[in-house]
């Protein structure tokens, strides 16, 4: 039998599998092309229109839009691949005959991911937070590095990265210190070892500048935490102001003599 006939027979026999494999391959190729197109062409166009670097608003919207397109491409590719196998379709129809049960199971399993995905779209449209914003939530604070479809990446001042579900920013209370015209109160923590005269340390740190306030925020077996605050400053100056507050407070407290009662 000629090779051409054998090849034609093999292709006709496994045509569904070939189409499914091609669909998966084309899906990955399409994802790569779209990512490059958005990363280069679309972002460059947005930059030229803006007349400079991308604004946080445009950057956030482009990131979420790219992820939405990626999800759509994957769903289409997987659907085309699965549709090539009639046996899988009939088996799925048999196993999932109860529509109500299927809806309940899928709804329960996908409730949180879907809620976070919807929240991601809400964040991109209403933009209570944007890439580069300094935010505080649930006792934590940091800079928004990336807004994904279902989660947001926040980098803390210590360099740690927090992966926060998008629903947290939509349904919870979030303080955004980077909104235009929003002043930020610098806050610096200073730890004292046991044995230091705390009232004198607080008084010394309070004299390091105008508007500086010092309070005892916490006591623990390891020591005593003082919280040093100052007058509000622009968000861009917060980190430098907090570092200066911490340095000045440590210098003033270092000159305080130990508490004689504690050492006794």
C-alpha positions in Angstrom: 0.0 0.0 0.0 1.4 3.4 -1.0 2.7 5.6 1.8 0.3 8.4 0.8 -2.7 6.1 1.2 -1.4 4.9 4.6 -0.9 8.5 5.7 -4.4 9.5 4.5 -5.9 6.5 6.3 -4.0 7.4 9.6 -5.1 11.0 9.4 -8.7 10.1 8.8 -8.6 7.6 11.7 -7.1 10.1 14.2 -8.4 13.3 12.8 -10.2 14.2 16.0 -7.1 13.8 18.1 -5.0 15.8 15.6 -7.5 18.7 15.7 -7.5 18.6 19.5 -3.7 18.7 19.7 -3.6 21.5 17.2 -6.2 23.4 19.2 -4.1 23.1 22.3 -0.9 24.2 20.4 -2.7 27.1 18.8 -4.0 28.1 22.2 -0.5 28.4 23.6 0.7 30.3 20.5 -2.2 32.7 20.7 -1.5 33.4 24.4 2.1 34.2 23.5 1.2 36.5 20.6 -1.5 38.3 22.7 0.9 38.8 25.6 3.6 40.2 23.3 1.1 42.4 21.5 -0.3 43.9 24.7 3.1 44.2 26.3 4.7 45.9 23.3 2.3 47.4 20.8 -0.7 48.3 23.0 1.4 49.6 25.9 3.7 51.6 23.6 0.6 53.1 21.9 -0.9 54.0 25.3 2.4 55.5 26.4 2.6 57.7 23.2 -1.0 58.8 23.7 -0.3 59.7 27.4 2.8 61.5 26.4 5.1 59.7 28.8 5.0 56.8 31.2 1.8 54.9 31.6 -0.4 56.3 34.4 -1.3 53.9 37.2 -4.9 53.8 35.9 -4.0 52.8 32.4 -1.4 50.3 33.6 -4.0 48.6 35.9 -6.6 48.4 33.2 -4.2 46.9 30.7 -3.0 44.2 33.1 -6.5 43.1 33.9 -7.6 43.2 30.2 -4.6 41.0 29.3 -5.6 38.4 31.8 -9.3 38.4 30.7 -8.2 37.9 27.1 -5.9 35.0 28.2 -8.8 33.3 30.0 -11.0 33.7 27.0 -8.4 32.1 24.7 -7.8 29.2 27.0 -11.6 28.5 27.3 -12.0 28.6 23.5 -9.0 26.3 22.9 -10.0 23.8 25.6 -13.6 23.8 24.3 -12.5 23.1 20.8 -10.2 20.3 21.9 -12.9 18.6 24.1 -15.5 18.9 21.4 -13.5 16.6 19.1 -14.2 13.6 21.3 -17.8 12.5 21.1 -17.2 9.8 23.7 -16.1 12.3 26.3 -19.2 14.4 25.5 -21.6 11.4 25.9 -19.8 10.3 29.0 -20.0 13.8 30.5 -23.7 13.9 29.6 -24.3 10.6 31.4 -22.4 11.5 34.5 -23.7 15.0 34.7 -27.3 14.3 33.9 -28.7 16.3 36.7 -28.5 20.0 35.7 -29.5 21.2 39.1 -26.8 19.1 40.8 -24.2 20.2 38.3 -25.1 23.9 38.8 -24.9 23.4 42.6 -21.5 21.7 42.5 -20.0 24.1 40.0 -21.4 27.1 41.8 -20.1 26.0 45.1 -16.6 25.1 43.8 -16.2 28.2 41.7 -17.8 30.7 44.0 -14.6 32.2 45.4 -12.6 32.2 42.2 -15.5 33.7 40.3 -16.0 36.3 43.0 -12.4 37.3 42.9 -12.4 37.4 39.1 -15.4 39.7 39.1 -13.7 41.8 41.8 -10.7 42.1 39.5 -12.8 43.6 36.8 -14.4 45.9 39.3 -10.9 47.0 40.5 -9.9 47.7 36.8 -13.0 49.8 36.1 -13.5 51.7 39.4 -9.9 51.6 40.4 -10.0 52.1 44.2 -6.4 50.9 44.0 -3.9 51.1 41.2 -0.4 49.7 40.4 2.1 51.7 42.4 -0.4 52.9 45.1 0.5 52.7 48.8 -2.4 50.9 50.5 -3.3 49.7 54.0 -5.7 46.9 54.8 -6.4 44.5 57.7 -3.5 45.9 59.7 -1.1 45.5 56.7 0.4 48.0 54.3 2.5 48.0 51.2 2.8 49.1 47.5 0.6 47.5 44.8 2.9 45.8 42.4 0.4 43.9 40.2 -3.3 43.6 39.8 -4.2 40.1 38.4 -7.5 38.7 37.5 -8.2 37.0 40.8 -5.6 38.5 43.1 -3.4 41.5 43.8 0.3 41.5 44.6 1.3 43.9 47.4 4.9 44.4 48.5 5.4 45.4 52.1 8.1 47.8 53.4 10.1 44.7 54.5 10.2 43.4 50.9 7.7 40.6 51.5 5.1 40.0 48.8 1.5 39.5 49.8 -1.0 37.7 47.4 -4.3 39.2 48.3 -7.7 38.1 46.9 -9.3 40.8 44.9 -12.5 40.5 46.8 -10.6 41.8 49.9 -10.1 45.2 48.2 -13.7 45.4 46.9 -15.6 44.3 50.0 -13.2 45.4 52.7 -12.0 48.7 54.1 -8.8 49.8 52.3 -6.8 53.0 52.9 -5.2 54.3 49.8 -2.4 56.8 50.6 -1.6 57.5 47.0 -4.8 59.2 45.9 -4.2 62.8 44.7 -4.3 65.2 47.6 -4.3 62.5 50.3 -1.7 63.3 53.0 -0.1 60.4 54.8 0.7 60.3 58.5 4.3 58.8 58.9 4.4 56.1 61.6 7.7 54.6 62.9 8.1 51.9 65.5 10.9 51.9 68.0 11.5 49.0 70.4 12.9 49.5 73.9 14.5 46.8 76.0 13.2 46.2 79.5 15.1 48.4 82.0 14.9 51.6 80.1 13.1 54.5 81.8 10.0 54.5 79.6 8.6 58.0 80.5 11.9 59.6 80.0 12.4 57.8 76.7 9.0 58.9 75.5 9.7 62.5 76.5 13.1 62.5 74.8 11.7 61.1 71.6 8.8 63.6 71.6 11.4 66.5 71.6 13.0 65.4 68.3 10.8 67.6 66.1 7.7 69.8 65.8 4.5 67.7 65.7 6.2 64.5 66.8 4.0 62.4 69.1 5.2 59.2 70.9 3.0 56.6 72.5 3.5 53.2 74.1 1.9 50.9 71.5 2.8 47.5 72.9 4.5 45.6 75.6 5.9 42.1 75.3 8.5 39.8 76.9 10.9 41.0 74.3 10.5 44.7 75.0 8.3 47.8 74.7 7.2 49.2 71.3 6.9 52.9 70.9 5.0 54.4 68.0 6.4 57.7 66.7 4.1 59.8 64.5 4.5 63.2 62.9 2.6 65.7 60.8 1.1 64.3 57.5 3.3 64.4 54.5 2.7 63.5 50.7 2.7 59.8 50.1 5.9 60.0 48.1 7.8 61.4 51.2 6.4 58.9 53.7 9.2 56.3 53.7 12.0 59.0 54.0 10.1 60.7 56.8 9.5 57.5 58.8 13.2 56.6 58.5 14.1 60.1 59.8 11.7 59.7 62.7 13.1 56.3 63.6 16.7 57.5 63.5 15.9 60.7 65.6 14.0 58.7 68.2 16.7 56.1 68.6 19.3 58.8 69.0 17.3 60.6 71.7 16.4 57.4 73.5 20.0 56.2 73.5 20.9 59.1 75.8 18.3 58.0 78.4 19.8 56.3 81.4 18.4 52.9 82.5 15.6 52.9 85.0 17.1 52.3 88.5 14.0 50.6 89.8 14.2 48.0 87.0 17.8 47.3 87.4 17.3 46.8 91.1 
